Amino acid sequence: MRQWGFVYLADGCDPARDVSRVDTGKCLTVLVGVGEVDQVVAAAERLVAEGAQLIELCGAFGPVWTARVIDAVGSRVPVGSVMYGGEATKQLHDLFGLGA
């Protein structure tokens, strides 16, 4: 693999501005931050257009937005996502202020 991309969600991110590249000389990793979940499809499509051979998504997008990205990029590249097990629910709720 020569190039892949990871899209993450964080408050205040702008996918036109918040792009980081890590180039080992053998593989380029492109990290794109988005501020809203509905920006993930366009960000993933841009990564593919720029040469990404694989896309990974932050767990914050969940299965619905992951499926939308898979639909958008079709069979051009594989799409995966970070997922958390049930044992992480309390920590995630505490981290993002979603607790009861």
N, C-alpha and C positions, 0 to 999 in steps of 0.2 A: 504494500500500500504506500502510495506516494503522498496522499493528501486526504484528510478527513476533517469533519467539522462537528462542533458541539455547540448547541444553543441552550442558553440558560436564561432564567427569569429573575430579574432583580429590579426593585423600585428605582425609577429614575434612569434606567438604561434606555439608550436609543440605538437601534441596530445599525444606523448609518454612522454612528460615532464610536460605539463601544464594541470594537473588534480588536482582538489580540491574536497575534500570530507567533507560534513557536516553531522554528525551523531547525531541525537537527542536521540538515544537509541531505538526509535520506527520506524524511517524512515531514510534511508541513501540517501542523494542527492549527485550525482556525476556530477561535472561540468567539461567539457572537452573543451579546447580551441584549435582551428585549425587555421592555418595561410593561408590556401587556401581552397576555396569552395569545391574542389574535394576531400578533406579529410573527409568530413562529413559522407559519406556512411560508410567508414571503422570505424570511431569513433562510429557511432550509432550501427553498428553490434557488436563492442567490448563491448559497454555498455550492450546490450542484452545478450551477451554471459556471462557477469559477473553478471547477475541477475537483470538488470533493468526491471521493469514491465511497464514502460511508458517512452517515449522519447519526449522531447520538443526541438525545434530548434529555434535559434536566427532568427529574421526577415531578416537578411542579406542573408539568403539562398534562400529566395523567393519561389514561387510555384514550380519551375522546380526541384530544389535540394530537396525540401521537398517530392515531388513525387518520386524522385529516392530513397530516404531513405525508404519511404513507400513500394516501390517495393522490396527493398532489405530485409527488415525485415518481409515482408509478414504479416500474421495474428498473429505473435508471440506476438506483443505488439502494443498498440495504439501509433501513432505518431502525434504530433501537432506542430504548429509553431506560433511564434509571428508575428503578422501582424500590419501594421500601416495604418491608414486611410488617405485619400487624404489630409486632413487638416494638416498632418505632413510632406508633401512633401518638402516644402521650408526648414523647420528646418533640415530634414535629408540631403538634398542637401548641406546646409550650413555646417553641422557637418562633412560630408565626402568629402567636397571640390568638389561637383558635380554641383555646380551652374553654370549658364550661364556666 
